């Protein structure tokens, strides 16, 4: 059933001469490359708690998703059935395992977290609706491009929704018991270390076709280490920020918007241009972790320090 669905989408794609493919590839790529910048802007400029909620759910979700991927080790649709031919260069961007969909598990907590935040205000409810539509489009794009089965997308979506609910419950609890947050942050770091040890030493399938390894576990680990490490890195950055920085959002005013946009531009530069020096120095595995750590610290901790210098000093 799942392969037949992908083949039906493939026939539809061919019938319309791939006219939807560029949009689907954009929707898919944007979710995992730049979408997180919007909740970062909210965190810096609009509402610290709402931005932090979305970013926390995001880092928890991608870590768990990567853990499940490396545990299940499910092959991509075109490996299961050679009739499936992914659109465009989608196959080049999906060399790892298939289940669950990482793009969907990324888009759901990010768009979903913002949808929860926008729903509080009557004037922004329409943005919540757009965010929900964007989640569905992102998930559908993974089927449309032929890189994920419906099961992959459904589980990625379900995981994201579940993590949003868990994070919401956790944030409400910590609002009533702020003294407990340090224990949760420590737990996040410890779980990250245990997960990294597990995925490093567990066994992986080593299936060959025509002398070629179907999925190289080392490549899969390179692409997943940084996602798992993100949870611990986020917890450490959050601990330092709440302990010693404690910045307040700049506010939706000219100064706040301009300063936040300047910070995002620098963040994009770090995102785009810093990865290669990191991997050249430490290799593909730990270089990606280092790059991820720099980005997380910049967005959660370092730029908030800059923000604090632009705020009135308390007596």
Residue, then its C-alpha position, 0 to 999 in steps of 0.5 A: x500500500x505504501x509503495x503503491x501510494x508513492x508510485x501513484x504520486x510519482x506518476x502524478x509528478x511525471x504527468x505534470x512534468x515536475x511542476x510542483x517539485x521545486x516548491x516541494x523541495x523548497x518546503x522540505x529544505x526550508x523546514x530543516x535549514x532555516x525554519x528554526x530562525x523564526x522561533x529564535x527571533x521570537x525568543x530574542x525579540x517577542x516572547x522569551x518563554x514562547x520562543x524557548x518552548x518551541x526551541x526546547x520541543x524542537x531539540x528534544x524531538x530531533x534527538x529522539x527522532x535520530x535515536x529511533x532512526x538509528x535503532x530501527x534502521x529502516x531502508x529508504x523506499x527506493x531500496x525497498x522497491x526499485x520502481x520508486x524514483x525520487x524527484x530531482x536531487x532528493x535522493x542525494x539529500x537522503x542517504x540515511x535511514x528512512x524511519x521516522x521522517x526527520x523533516x517532518x519531526x523537525x517541522x512539527x515542533x517548530x511550526x507547531x510550537x509557533x502555532x501554540x504561541x500564536x493561538x493565544x492572540x485573536x489577531x494571530x490565530x490565522x498564523x496558527x492555521x498557516x503553521x498547521x498547514x505548513x506542517x502538513x505540506x512539509x510531511x506531504x512533500x516527503x511522500x511527494x518527493x519519493x523519499x519517505x513512506x506514509x508511515x515515516x511521515x505519520x510517525x514523525x508527525x505523531x512524535x512531534x505532536x507528542x513532544x509538543x504536548x510533553x514540553x507544554x506540560x513540562x513548562x507548566x510544571x517548571x513555571x510552578x516549580x522553577x527550582x526543579x529546572x536544573x534537574x531536568x537540564x541535567x537529565x537532558x545532558x545525561x540522556x544525551x551522553x547515554x544515547x550517543x554511547x548507545x548509537x556508537x556501539x550498537x550493531x547496524x545492518x550491513x547489507x550489500x547489493x552489487x558490492x555496494x553497502x546500501x546504507x553506511x552506518x558511519x554516514x548515518x551516525x555523522x548525520x545523526x550525532x549532531x541531532x542527538x547531541x543537540x539536546x545536551x548542548x541546548x540544556x547546557x546553553x539554557x542553564x548558563x543563560x538562566x543562571x548568569x544572563x537572564x535577558x529579556x526580549x527586546x520587544x517589537x520596536x524598531x531597535x528590537x527588530x533591527x537588532x534581532x535581524x542583525x543577529x539572525x544575519x550573523x547566525x545565518x553566516x555561522x550556519x552556512x560558512x562555519x560548518x566546513x572549517x569545523x569538519x576540516x578541523x575535527x572530521x565529519x562526525x565531531x565537526x558537525x557536533x562542534x558546529x551545532x554546539x556553536x550555533x546553539x550557544x550563539x542563539x540561546x546564550x551568546x546573542x542574548x548576552x549582546x541583547x542584555x547590553x542594550x537593555x536598561x540596567x537594574x539598580 
